[in-house]
């Protein structure tokens, strides 16, 4: 008899149906030479401290650090788990072979391996590895079962993660609770919970909040002018950026490489004193504005990338205010209902072999109807009848390890609730959009200048508070404006609203322009929507200058969307999509675990929600303040751990070395805290 084991009863039911195991028994299905059973997620866990040594049952500093000679597992003490495990164990004892049908990821591998170890499995074990639960995918997966040993690195990475979390969580939580917790506070007897990922995440929130609370706004004055009913913004040369560019060009030349200079680089013209701004305004208001250049540049904007779990959670938080946990639950449901592919992924790419299956997937979307309306029929019809676009930004084997990006399966969705339909819709539209042409646009940039009237006020021209390079009366004041016109909407038509859906906005996150065609942040500030009047180089005329007050603003509070992004990049703000993807290896937590980490911080009352803001509570702030050891609260250091865990999975790093390093780090932290004589409490 072949025993197949899945992670959930619903998944086991789908597999049993495909295999013809139609006879239902308590805890499993049977038929056609198969028995199909399941776990409820984890049935086993690492042993508690007191399972290793009786003295570790009591919380005292003398027993720290707690480092078992050999880690062991035990059954989770819950009645329904004990009952199901007994069924699984009995099936295993009589099995000729086993097929591990656990979720195709690190945690799924760990769950099933522990159950097999606990049951003392001796028979051969194969692995089912699939990215969707459609009947076709399950059949294909069983035709191509893989050997269990192929997934040993995946298991070792999961085991290392679990042991690492145990070592740090168990020791640091006891250490800081005993050393720094004020036990006289009868209102709060909860231990100080410290975790490998949750504490650096809390530190990011607290540090951002402190930045906001300590922020001192600075005033400046911005010069602009109206010419022919068009606003022109004052600009000045960014001398620092130009110097850096020149240095990079010179360095490239010294290395025998060719690097093109960016040319003149500008930044907004600002004055630190109102008086200086008014002086310049007065000097130019009666002088003509002259257009010095008119340039037109055509550009393209590629479709937004497909979703990985984090980008999906970010988009759903921004669009629908879903928490990360809500989005994970919804996409897990869509996966189990066979409408979307495996969700716990960290890549936004597809493998080349998926390309041939895309027409079938699009056909399923073409036939999809919600409330009798087919929302995707028209936009799919547009790309029908010709070969589908195949872009390296979508199909790239080198960017996919275990699973590809989240896409529809082609199974026509039915019976979706409102939230499921919303999530399915944004996934479907992203998938359709990648086969559309780029959006094409044209940007017109107009440069102008005004030569100030002569003045004898030499003292004012030397005002050190001015950032204007034109301190000399004869030096022109520069202005710029730009306008962007869409020539061909391309993929953007996919995201236009219709009566059947709430679609993704046309500026969907993840879209990108080619580097030399992307407007700079300053140019975006200048941009006017739509066509500009026709300007001619050399024309001049009267204008109306204006001096506007401007205040610097603090960084924004984290929302769940921006916190997920920060976790993905170990706390560093990265706007560029490609760079952010490269930094994922050093992010903190796994995509599938980040939602749970955030929810854990809420449950422990270290953070709270204020509308969409995430705010640290006094307890959360106090916890971060009491932790002086950077290893416990630094996102960058935690990101290094995460990179090592990924390297273990890729067979680039040794699991034993990782655990030994962590044991030494924990020992060092314990010694540092024990030697602290500050008597600080929280």
C-alpha positions as CSV (number, residue, x, y, z in Angstrom):
1,X,0.0,0.0,0.0
2,X,1.3,3.5,-0.9
3,X,0.5,6.1,1.9
4,X,0.2,9.7,0.8
5,X,0.2,12.5,3.4
6,X,-0.9,16.1,2.8
7,X,-0.7,19.1,5.1
8,X,-4.5,19.6,5.3
9,X,-7.7,17.5,5.0
10,X,-8.9,19.6,2.0
11,X,-5.7,19.0,0.1
12,X,-5.8,15.3,0.9
13,X,-9.3,15.1,-0.4
14,X,-8.2,16.6,-3.8
15,X,-5.3,14.2,-4.1
16,X,-7.5,11.2,-3.1
17,X,-10.0,12.1,-5.8
18,X,-7.3,12.2,-8.5
19,X,-5.8,8.9,-7.3
20,X,-9.1,7.1,-7.1
21,X,-8.9,6.6,-3.3
22,X,-12.6,7.1,-2.9
23,X,-13.4,5.1,0.3
24,X,-13.5,7.4,3.3
25,X,-12.3,6.2,6.7
26,X,-11.6,8.1,9.9
27,X,-8.5,10.1,9.2
28,X,-7.8,8.9,5.7
29,X,-9.1,7.9,2.3
30,X,-8.4,4.6,0.6
31,X,-8.6,3.0,-2.8
32,X,-6.7,2.0,-5.9
33,X,-3.7,0.9,-3.9
34,X,-3.4,4.2,-2.0
35,X,-4.2,5.5,1.4
36,X,-4.3,9.3,1.6
37,X,-4.1,10.9,5.0
38,X,-3.1,14.3,6.4
39,X,-1.7,16.4,9.2
40,X,-3.2,19.6,10.6
41,X,-0.1,21.7,9.9
42,X,2.4,20.8,12.6
43,X,1.7,17.6,14.5
44,X,5.2,17.7,16.1
45,X,7.3,20.4,17.6
46,X,10.8,20.8,19.2
47,X,10.9,19.7,22.8
48,X,10.4,22.2,25.6
49,X,13.4,23.1,27.9
50,X,12.2,20.9,30.7
51,X,12.0,17.9,28.3
52,X,15.8,18.0,28.2
53,X,16.6,18.9,31.8
54,X,14.4,19.1,34.9
55,X,16.4,22.2,36.1
56,X,15.4,24.1,32.9
57,X,11.7,24.0,34.0
58,X,12.4,26.9,36.5
59,X,13.2,30.3,35.1
60,X,16.5,31.4,36.6
61,X,19.6,33.1,35.3
62,X,21.8,30.4,36.5
63,X,20.4,27.9,34.0
64,X,21.2,30.1,31.0
65,X,22.1,29.6,28.3
66,X,20.0,26.5,27.7
67,X,21.7,24.6,24.8
68,X,20.7,21.0,24.4
69,X,23.3,18.5,23.3
70,X,20.9,17.2,20.7
71,X,17.5,18.6,19.8
72,X,14.5,16.4,19.8
73,X,10.9,16.5,18.8
74,X,7.6,15.7,20.5
75,X,3.9,15.4,19.7
76,X,1.9,18.6,20.2
77,X,-0.2,18.1,23.3
78,X,-3.7,18.5,21.7
79,X,-6.3,15.8,21.6
80,X,-7.2,16.1,17.9
81,X,-3.5,16.0,17.0
82,X,-2.8,13.0,19.1
83,X,-5.8,11.2,17.4
84,X,-4.7,12.0,13.9
85,X,-1.1,11.1,14.6
86,X,-2.1,7.7,15.9
87,X,-3.9,7.1,12.5
88,X,-0.9,8.3,10.5
89,X,1.5,6.2,12.6
90,X,-0.6,3.1,12.0
91,X,-0.7,3.7,8.2
92,X,3.0,4.3,8.1
93,X,3.8,1.0,9.9
94,X,2.0,-1.0,7.2
95,X,3.1,1.1,4.2
96,X,5.2,-0.2,1.3
97,X,6.2,3.3,0.4
98,X,5.2,6.9,1.3
99,X,4.6,9.9,-0.8
100,X,5.2,13.2,1.0
101,X,2.5,15.5,-0.3
102,X,3.1,18.3,2.1
103,X,3.1,21.9,1.0
104,X,6.0,22.4,-1.5
105,X,8.1,24.6,0.7
106,X,10.5,24.7,3.6
107,X,7.9,24.5,6.3
108,X,5.9,21.8,4.5
109,X,9.0,19.7,4.3
110,X,9.8,20.1,8.0
111,X,6.2,19.3,9.0
112,X,6.2,15.9,7.3
113,X,9.8,15.0,8.0
114,X,9.2,15.4,11.8
115,X,6.1,13.2,11.6
116,X,8.0,10.5,9.7
117,X,10.9,10.7,12.3
118,X,8.4,10.4,15.2
119,X,6.8,7.4,13.6
120,X,10.1,5.7,12.8
121,X,9.5,5.4,9.1
122,X,11.8,2.8,7.4
123,X,10.2,2.4,3.9
124,X,11.1,4.4,0.8
125,X,9.8,7.9,0.6
126,X,9.0,10.0,-2.5
127,X,8.1,13.7,-2.8
128,X,5.2,15.3,-4.6
129,X,6.2,18.8,-5.8
130,X,3.5,20.8,-7.4
131,X,2.6,24.5,-7.8
132,X,-1.2,24.2,-8.0
133,X,-3.9,21.8,-6.9
134,X,-5.6,21.3,-10.3
135,X,-6.2,17.8,-11.4
136,X,-3.8,18.1,-14.2
137,X,-1.0,19.4,-11.9
138,X,-1.6,16.6,-9.4
139,X,-1.5,13.9,-12.1
140,X,1.6,15.4,-13.6
141,X,3.2,15.6,-10.2
142,X,2.6,11.9,-9.5
143,X,4.0,11.0,-12.9
144,X,7.2,12.8,-11.8
145,X,7.6,12.0,-8.2
146,X,11.0,12.8,-6.8
147,X,13.2,11.1,-4.3
148,X,13.1,12.3,-0.7
149,X,16.8,12.8,-0.6
150,X,16.6,15.6,-3.3
151,X,14.9,17.8,-0.6
152,X,17.4,17.2,2.2
153,X,18.8,20.7,1.9
154,X,15.3,22.1,2.2
155,X,14.7,20.1,5.3
156,X,18.0,21.2,6.8
157,X,17.2,24.8,6.2
158,X,13.9,24.4,7.9
159,X,15.4,22.5,10.8
160,X,18.1,25.1,11.2
161,X,15.5,27.9,11.3
162,X,13.5,26.1,13.9
163,X,16.5,25.4,16.1
164,X,17.7,28.9,15.7
165,X,14.4,30.3,16.7
166,X,14.3,28.0,19.7
167,X,17.8,28.9,20.9
168,X,17.3,32.6,20.6
169,X,13.6,32.8,21.7
170,X,13.9,30.5,24.7
171,X,17.1,32.0,26.0
172,X,16.6,35.6,25.3
173,X,13.0,35.7,26.5
174,X,14.0,34.2,29.8
175,X,17.1,36.2,30.1
176,X,15.5,39.6,29.6
177,X,12.4,38.8,31.5
178,X,14.3,37.7,34.6
179,X,17.0,40.5,34.3
180,X,14.9,43.5,33.3
181,X,11.2,42.8,34.0
182,X,9.8,44.8,36.9
183,X,8.1,42.0,38.8
184,X,6.5,44.4,41.2
185,X,4.2,45.5,38.5
186,X,1.2,43.4,39.3
187,X,-0.7,44.7,36.2
188,X,1.8,43.2,33.8
189,X,3.2,39.7,34.6
190,X,3.7,38.7,31.0
191,X,7.2,37.6,30.0
192,X,9.2,39.8,27.6
193,X,8.8,38.0,24.3
194,X,11.9,38.2,22.2
195,X,12.3,36.5,18.8
196,X,14.7,36.3,15.9
197,X,12.4,38.1,13.5
198,X,9.8,39.8,15.7
199,X,12.2,41.9,17.8
200,X,14.1,43.5,14.8
201,X,10.6,44.1,13.2
202,X,9.5,45.8,16.4
203,X,12.8,47.8,16.5
204,X,12.1,49.1,13.0
205,X,8.6,50.4,14.1
206,X,10.0,52.0,17.3
207,X,12.9,53.6,15.5
208,X,10.6,55.1,12.8
209,X,8.3,56.4,15.5
210,X,11.2,58.0,17.3
211,X,12.3,59.7,14.1
212,X,8.8,61.1,13.7
213,X,8.5,62.2,17.4
214,X,11.9,63.9,17.3
215,X,11.5,65.4,13.9
216,X,12.1,69.2,13.8
217,X,10.6,70.7,10.6
218,X,12.7,73.1,8.6
219,X,11.3,76.0,6.6
220,X,12.4,77.0,3.2
221,X,11.1,79.1,0.3
222,X,10.5,77.8,-3.2
223,X,10.5,80.0,-6.3
224,X,8.3,79.3,-9.3
225,X,6.7,81.4,-12.0
226,X,3.7,81.3,-14.3
227,X,4.4,81.8,-18.0
228,X,1.7,81.4,-20.7
229,X,-0.6,79.7,-18.1
230,X,2.1,77.1,-17.4
231,X,3.9,76.7,-14.1
232,X,7.7,76.7,-14.2
233,X,9.6,75.6,-11.1
234,X,12.9,77.1,-10.1
235,X,15.9,74.8,-10.3
236,X,19.6,75.0,-9.6
237,X,22.6,72.8,-10.5
238,X,23.0,69.9,-8.1
239,X,26.8,70.4,-7.7
240,X,27.3,67.4,-5.4
241,X,25.5,65.0,-7.7
242,X,27.4,66.4,-10.7
243,X,30.7,65.9,-8.9
244,X,29.8,62.3,-8.1
245,X,28.8,61.7,-11.7
246,X,32.1,63.1,-12.9
247,X,34.0,60.9,-10.4
248,X,32.2,57.8,-11.6
249,X,33.0,58.7,-15.3
250,X,36.7,59.3,-14.4
251,X,36.9,56.0,-12.5
252,X,35.4,54.1,-15.4
253,X,37.9,55.7,-17.7
254,X,40.8,54.7,-15.5
255,X,39.6,51.1,-15.6
256,X,39.4,51.2,-19.3
257,X,35.6,51.3,-19.3
258,X,33.2,53.7,-21.0
259,X,30.6,55.4,-18.9
260,X,28.4,58.2,-20.3
261,X,28.1,61.3,-18.2
262,X,24.6,62.3,-17.1
263,X,25.3,65.9,-18.0
264,X,23.7,68.7,-16.0
265,X,21.9,67.5,-12.9
266,X,19.3,69.8,-11.3
267,X,17.5,70.0,-8.0
268,X,14.6,72.3,-6.8
269,X,15.6,75.9,-6.1
270,X,15.0,76.7,-2.4
271,X,16.0,79.5,-0.1
272,X,16.5,79.1,3.6
273,X,15.5,82.7,4.3
274,X,12.3,84.4,3.0
275,X,14.3,87.7,2.6
276,X,16.7,86.1,0.1
277,X,13.8,84.6,-1.9
278,X,12.0,87.9,-2.0
279,X,15.1,89.6,-3.1
280,X,15.5,87.3,-6.1
281,X,11.8,87.4,-6.9
282,X,11.9,91.2,-6.9
283,X,15.0,91.1,-9.2
284,X,13.3,88.9,-11.8
285,X,9.6,89.9,-11.7
286,X,10.0,92.7,-14.3
287,X,12.5,90.9,-16.4
288,X,11.5,88.6,-19.4
289,X,11.5,84.8,-19.1
290,X,13.4,83.3,-22.1
291,X,12.9,79.7,-23.2
292,X,16.4,78.1,-23.6
293,X,15.5,74.6,-24.7
294,X,12.6,72.4,-25.7
295,X,13.3,68.7,-25.7
296,X,11.0,65.8,-26.4
297,X,11.8,62.3,-25.3
298,X,9.8,59.1,-26.1
299,X,9.7,56.5,-23.3
300,X,8.2,53.2,-22.5
301,X,6.8,51.7,-19.3
302,X,6.7,48.0,-18.9
303,X,3.8,46.1,-17.4
304,X,3.9,45.6,-13.6
305,X,5.6,42.4,-12.5
306,X,3.7,39.4,-11.4
307,X,3.0,38.9,-7.7
308,X,5.0,37.1,-5.1
309,X,3.4,36.8,-1.7
310,X,4.9,40.0,-0.3
311,X,3.9,42.2,-3.3
312,X,0.4,40.7,-3.2
313,X,0.1,41.5,0.5
314,X,1.4,45.1,-0.1
315,X,-1.1,45.7,-2.9
316,X,-4.0,44.3,-1.0
317,X,-3.2,46.4,2.0
318,X,-3.0,49.5,-0.2
319,X,-6.1,48.8,-2.2
320,X,-8.4,47.0,0.2
321,X,-6.8,47.7,3.6
322,X,-6.4,43.9,4.1
323,X,-3.9,42.9,6.8
324,X,-1.0,40.7,5.6
325,X,-2.6,37.8,7.5
326,X,-6.0,38.3,5.8
327,X,-4.4,38.4,2.3
328,X,-2.4,35.2,3.1
329,X,-5.6,33.4,4.3
330,X,-7.5,34.5,1.1
331,X,-4.8,33.5,-1.3
332,X,-4.4,30.2,0.5
333,X,-8.1,29.6,0.1
334,X,-7.9,30.4,-3.6
335,X,-5.0,28.0,-4.0
336,X,-6.8,25.2,-2.2
337,X,-9.8,25.8,-4.4
338,X,-7.5,25.4,-7.4
339,X,-8.0,28.9,-8.8
340,X,-4.5,30.2,-8.2
341,X,-1.0,28.7,-7.9
342,X,1.1,28.1,-4.8
343,X,1.1,31.3,-2.8
344,X,4.1,31.2,-0.3
345,X,6.6,32.3,-2.9
346,X,9.3,35.0,-3.1
347,X,9.8,35.3,-6.8
348,X,7.9,37.4,-9.4
349,X,9.0,35.3,-12.4
350,X,7.8,32.3,-14.3
351,X,9.9,29.5,-15.8
352,X,10.1,29.1,-19.5
353,X,8.0,25.9,-19.5
354,X,5.0,27.8,-18.2
355,X,4.9,29.9,-21.4
356,X,3.3,27.1,-23.4
357,X,0.5,26.7,-20.8
358,X,-0.4,30.4,-20.7
359,X,-2.9,30.3,-23.6
360,X,-4.9,27.7,-21.7
361,X,-4.8,29.8,-18.6
362,X,-6.0,32.9,-20.5
363,X,-8.8,30.8,-22.0
364,X,-10.0,30.0,-18.5
365,X,-10.0,33.7,-17.6
366,X,-11.7,34.5,-20.9
367,X,-14.6,32.3,-19.8
368,X,-14.7,33.6,-16.2
369,X,-17.9,35.4,-15.2
370,X,-18.8,37.3,-12.1
371,X,-22.5,38.2,-11.6
372,X,-23.0,37.2,-15.3
373,X,-20.4,39.6,-16.6
374,X,-17.1,38.4,-18.2
375,X,-14.6,41.0,-16.9
376,X,-11.6,39.7,-18.8
377,X,-13.1,38.7,-22.2
378,X,-12.5,42.0,-24.0
379,X,-8.9,42.6,-22.7
380,X,-8.0,39.0,-23.6
381,X,-9.6,39.2,-27.0
382,X,-7.2,42.1,-27.8
383,X,-4.1,39.9,-27.5
384,X,-5.7,36.8,-29.1
385,X,-4.8,35.3,-32.5
386,X,-1.1,36.1,-32.3
387,X,1.9,34.7,-30.3
388,X,1.9,35.9,-26.8
389,X,4.6,38.3,-25.7
390,X,7.5,36.6,-23.9
391,X,9.5,39.1,-21.8
392,X,12.7,38.3,-19.8
393,X,11.1,40.4,-17.0
394,X,8.4,37.7,-16.8
395,X,10.0,34.4,-18.0
396,X,13.4,33.7,-16.4
397,X,14.4,30.3,-15.2
398,X,17.4,31.8,-13.2
399,X,15.0,33.8,-11.0
400,X,12.9,30.8,-10.0
401,X,14.0,28.1,-7.5
402,X,11.1,26.0,-6.0
403,X,8.0,27.9,-7.2
404,X,7.1,30.5,-9.7
405,X,5.1,33.7,-9.2
406,X,1.4,33.6,-8.2
407,X,-0.8,33.4,-11.3
408,X,-4.3,32.0,-12.1
409,X,-4.4,28.3,-12.9
410,X,-7.0,28.6,-15.7
411,X,-9.7,26.9,-13.6
412,X,-12.8,29.0,-13.9
413,X,-13.5,30.4,-10.5
414,X,-16.9,29.9,-8.9
415,X,-18.4,30.6,-5.5
416,X,-15.9,33.3,-4.6
417,X,-16.8,35.6,-1.7
418,X,-16.2,39.3,-2.2
419,X,-12.7,39.4,-0.8
420,X,-11.6,36.3,-2.7
421,X,-12.9,37.9,-5.9
422,X,-10.9,41.1,-5.2
423,X,-7.7,39.2,-4.7
424,X,-8.3,36.9,-7.7
425,X,-9.0,40.0,-9.9
426,X,-5.7,41.8,-9.2
427,X,-3.8,38.5,-9.8
428,X,-5.7,37.9,-13.0
429,X,-5.1,41.4,-14.4
430,X,-1.4,41.3,-13.6
431,X,-1.2,38.0,-15.4
432,X,-3.0,39.3,-18.5
433,X,-1.1,42.6,-18.5
434,X,2.4,40.9,-19.0
435,X,1.3,39.8,-22.5
436,X,0.4,43.4,-23.5
437,X,2.8,45.9,-25.2
438,X,4.6,48.5,-23.1
439,X,2.8,51.8,-22.5
440,X,4.4,54.4,-24.7
441,X,4.6,58.1,-23.8
442,X,6.3,61.3,-24.8
443,X,7.8,63.7,-22.3
444,X,8.4,67.3,-23.2
445,X,10.8,69.3,-21.0
446,X,11.1,73.0,-21.3
447,X,14.0,74.9,-19.8
448,X,13.9,78.7,-19.3
449,X,15.8,81.4,-17.5
450,X,15.3,84.9,-16.2
451,X,18.3,87.3,-15.8
452,X,17.8,89.3,-12.7
453,X,17.9,93.1,-12.8
454,X,21.2,94.7,-11.8
455,X,21.4,95.5,-8.0
456,X,24.0,97.2,-5.8
457,X,22.8,95.2,-2.8
458,X,26.1,93.2,-2.6
459,X,25.4,92.2,1.0
460,X,22.2,90.5,0.1
461,X,23.8,88.6,-2.7
462,X,26.3,87.0,-0.3
463,X,23.5,85.8,2.0
464,X,24.8,82.4,3.2
465,X,21.2,81.1,3.7
466,X,20.5,81.1,0.0
467,X,20.9,77.8,-2.0
468,X,20.6,79.7,-5.3
469,X,23.7,79.5,-7.4
470,X,22.7,82.8,-8.9
471,X,23.9,85.0,-6.1
472,X,25.5,87.3,-8.6
473,X,22.9,89.7,-10.1
474,X,24.0,88.9,-13.6
475,X,23.6,85.1,-13.3
476,X,20.3,83.8,-14.7
477,X,17.7,82.1,-12.5
478,X,16.8,78.8,-14.1
479,X,13.3,77.3,-14.5
480,X,11.9,74.1,-15.8
481,X,8.5,72.5,-16.6
482,X,7.5,69.2,-18.3
483,X,4.5,67.5,-19.6
484,X,3.8,63.8,-20.2
485,X,1.5,62.5,-22.9
486,X,0.4,58.9,-23.3
487,X,0.9,57.9,-27.0
488,X,-0.2,54.3,-26.6
489,X,-1.8,53.0,-23.4
490,X,-0.5,49.4,-24.0
491,X,-0.9,47.4,-20.8
492,X,-2.6,50.2,-18.9
493,X,-6.0,49.3,-20.6
494,X,-6.0,46.1,-18.6
495,X,-6.4,48.1,-15.3
496,X,-9.2,50.4,-16.4
497,X,-12.3,50.2,-14.3
498,X,-15.4,48.6,-15.7
499,X,-18.8,47.8,-14.2
500,X,-17.9,44.3,-13.2
501,X,-14.8,44.9,-11.1
502,X,-12.8,47.1,-8.8
503,X,-9.6,47.1,-10.9
504,X,-6.0,47.8,-10.1
505,X,-5.0,51.4,-10.7
506,X,-3.1,52.1,-13.9
507,X,-0.1,53.1,-11.9
508,X,0.1,49.6,-10.4
509,X,3.2,49.2,-8.2
510,X,5.9,47.2,-9.8
511,X,5.7,48.9,-13.3
512,X,8.9,50.3,-14.5
513,X,10.4,52.6,-17.1
514,X,13.7,52.1,-18.8
515,X,16.3,53.9,-16.8
516,X,17.2,56.6,-19.3
517,X,13.5,57.4,-19.9
518,X,12.3,57.6,-16.3
519,X,11.7,61.1,-15.0
520,X,13.7,62.1,-12.0
521,X,11.9,62.9,-8.8
522,X,12.5,66.6,-9.5
523,X,11.0,66.3,-13.0
524,X,8.0,64.6,-11.6
525,X,7.4,67.6,-9.3
526,X,7.6,69.8,-12.4
527,X,5.3,67.6,-14.5
528,X,2.0,68.9,-15.9
529,X,-0.6,66.4,-16.9
530,X,-1.3,66.3,-20.6
531,X,-0.1,68.6,-23.4
532,X,1.9,71.7,-22.8
533,X,1.5,74.8,-25.0
534,X,3.8,74.9,-27.9
535,X,7.1,76.6,-26.7
536,X,9.9,77.7,-29.0
537,X,13.5,78.0,-28.1
538,X,14.4,81.6,-27.8
539,X,10.9,82.9,-27.2
540,X,10.5,85.3,-24.3
541,X,7.8,87.2,-22.5
542,X,6.5,88.4,-19.2
543,X,5.8,86.0,-16.4
544,X,4.4,86.1,-12.8
545,X,6.9,84.8,-10.2
546,X,5.8,83.4,-6.9
547,X,7.5,82.5,-3.6
548,X,5.9,79.6,-1.7
549,X,6.6,78.5,1.8
550,X,7.7,74.9,2.3
551,X,8.3,72.8,5.3
552,X,10.2,69.5,5.5
553,X,8.0,66.7,6.7
554,X,8.8,63.7,8.9
555,X,9.0,60.2,7.6
556,X,5.6,58.5,7.4
557,X,4.4,56.0,10.0
558,X,4.6,52.4,8.8
559,X,1.5,50.8,7.4
560,X,1.3,47.1,7.0
561,X,2.2,47.5,3.3
562,X,5.4,49.6,4.0
563,X,6.3,47.4,7.0
564,X,6.2,44.3,4.8
565,X,8.5,46.1,2.3
566,X,10.9,47.1,5.1
567,X,11.0,43.5,6.3
568,X,11.7,42.3,2.8
569,X,14.8,44.7,2.5
570,X,16.0,44.4,6.1
571,X,14.7,47.9,7.0
572,X,16.3,49.8,4.1
573,X,14.1,51.9,1.9
574,X,14.5,50.6,-1.7
575,X,12.2,52.0,-4.4
576,X,13.9,50.3,-7.4
577,X,12.2,47.0,-8.2
578,X,15.3,45.1,-9.4
579,X,17.4,46.2,-6.4
580,X,14.6,45.3,-4.0
581,X,14.5,41.8,-5.6
582,X,18.2,41.4,-5.2
583,X,18.0,42.3,-1.5
584,X,15.3,39.7,-0.7
585,X,18.0,37.2,0.2
586,X,18.8,39.5,3.2
587,X,15.3,40.3,4.2
588,X,14.0,39.3,7.6
589,X,11.6,36.4,7.9
590,X,10.2,34.4,5.1
591,X,7.3,35.7,2.9
592,X,5.0,33.1,4.5
593,X,5.9,34.0,8.1
594,X,5.9,37.8,8.0
595,X,2.2,38.1,8.4
596,X,2.3,35.9,11.5
597,X,5.2,38.0,12.9
598,X,3.2,41.2,12.6
599,X,0.1,39.6,14.1
600,X,2.2,38.3,17.0
601,X,3.4,41.8,17.8
602,X,-0.2,43.0,17.8
603,X,-1.3,40.1,20.1
604,X,1.5,40.8,22.5
605,X,0.5,44.4,22.6
606,X,3.9,45.7,21.4
607,X,2.2,47.5,18.5
608,X,-1.3,48.8,17.7
609,X,-3.2,50.1,14.7
610,X,-4.3,53.7,14.4
611,X,-6.3,53.6,11.2
612,X,-3.8,52.3,8.7
613,X,-0.8,53.4,10.8
614,X,1.2,50.9,12.8
615,X,2.2,52.4,16.1
616,X,4.5,51.1,18.9
617,X,2.9,50.9,22.3
618,X,4.7,52.1,25.5
619,X,5.5,48.5,26.2
620,X,7.0,47.9,22.8
621,X,9.1,51.0,23.1
622,X,10.3,50.0,26.5
623,X,11.3,46.5,25.3
624,X,13.5,47.9,22.5
625,X,15.0,50.4,25.0
626,X,16.0,47.7,27.4
627,X,17.7,45.6,24.7
628,X,21.2,46.9,24.1
629,X,22.5,44.0,22.1
630,X,22.3,44.8,18.4
631,X,22.3,41.2,17.4
632,X,18.8,40.9,18.8
633,X,17.2,44.0,17.3
634,X,19.2,44.8,14.1
635,X,17.3,44.1,10.9
636,X,20.6,44.0,9.0
637,X,22.1,41.3,11.3
638,X,18.9,39.3,11.2
639,X,19.0,39.6,7.4
640,X,22.5,38.0,7.5
641,X,21.0,35.1,9.4
642,X,18.3,34.8,6.8
643,X,20.8,34.8,4.0
644,X,22.7,31.9,5.6
645,X,19.4,29.9,5.9
646,X,18.8,30.5,2.2
647,X,22.4,29.4,1.5
648,X,21.8,26.2,3.5
649,X,18.8,25.4,1.3
650,X,21.0,26.1,-1.8
651,X,23.8,23.9,-0.3
652,X,26.2,26.9,-0.1
653,X,26.4,26.9,3.7
654,X,26.6,24.2,6.3
655,X,23.7,23.8,8.7
656,X,25.9,22.6,11.5
657,X,28.1,25.7,11.2
658,X,25.0,27.9,11.4
659,X,23.8,26.3,14.6
660,X,27.2,26.4,16.2
661,X,27.6,30.1,15.4
662,X,24.2,30.8,16.8
663,X,25.0,28.8,20.0
664,X,28.1,31.0,20.5
665,X,26.2,34.2,19.8
666,X,23.5,33.2,22.4
667,X,26.2,32.4,24.9
668,X,27.9,35.8,24.3
669,X,24.5,37.7,24.7
670,X,23.8,35.9,28.0
671,X,27.3,36.8,29.3
672,X,26.8,40.4,28.3
673,X,23.5,40.8,29.9
674,X,24.6,39.0,33.1
675,X,27.5,41.4,33.4
676,X,25.2,44.5,33.1
677,X,25.0,46.4,36.4
678,X,22.8,49.2,35.2
679,X,19.7,47.9,37.2
680,X,17.5,49.2,34.4
681,X,13.9,47.8,34.5
682,X,10.8,48.0,32.4
